């Protein structure tokens, strides 16, 4: 052991360690960190791959779906595992890539009953989900539990990313207080998605997670990056704290996680 690292670890993480902003101290932070990924699909795949490669010590992966052949156009970590649970496929991928990583698997859907107990175990949560009910549940739970959150979403040729640090910047509801009416926004299955798009958005999310854990750089707090693949353009949208936000405002309406809010979140909010 040299400086708390094995010889294999020194070689594996050498390109991180030689960065003055990271160093051995920073790499140890990553190895002791715990990150929860909600969703192991298009966004979750690149996120999981790069966080595992970076040496995030514990990765929690939650998804109740199985791998379908149509997923492989963008969910690049699941090759050869059609029919297998995505979390088990992801765990297999991580174990092959980096044996340092502890992978906690949750073959279940996030809901009002399990969200708080699961979130408490992690340093930061990453939303890679594909539906509004989950996005609002993740946001609200993170605000109530004071957990940092990386949000990402994709649609056809477009993607967006922001980082939410509760009580230090606006939350997801500050920008999108209400979900669109049911049926207004088609899913990827209905509308399609460019296969390379989630790779870009997921890697930006991974970058934000690593920066947060290391305490370096400027996070996307109060800023939302919008990416248009057809025009190859990145735009930045300023997000402002909404004092009337139902979860982080001056007089919040949401003070606990209640199942009925998220079961019909697209209708209520």
Secondary structure, 3 states (H helix, E strand, C coil): CECCECHHHHHHCHHHHCCCCCHHHHHHHHHCCEEEEECCCHHHHHHHHHHHHHCCCEEEEECCCECCHHHHHCCHHHCCCCCCEHHHHHHHHHHHHCCCCEEEEECCCCCCCCHHHHHCCCCEEEECCCCHHHHHHHHHHHHHHCCEEEEEEEEECEEEEEEECECCECCHHHHCCCCCCCCCCCCHHHHCECCCHHHHHHHHHHHHHHHHHHCCCCCCECEEEEEECCCCEEEEEECCCCCCCCCCCCCCCCCCCCHHHHHCHHHHC
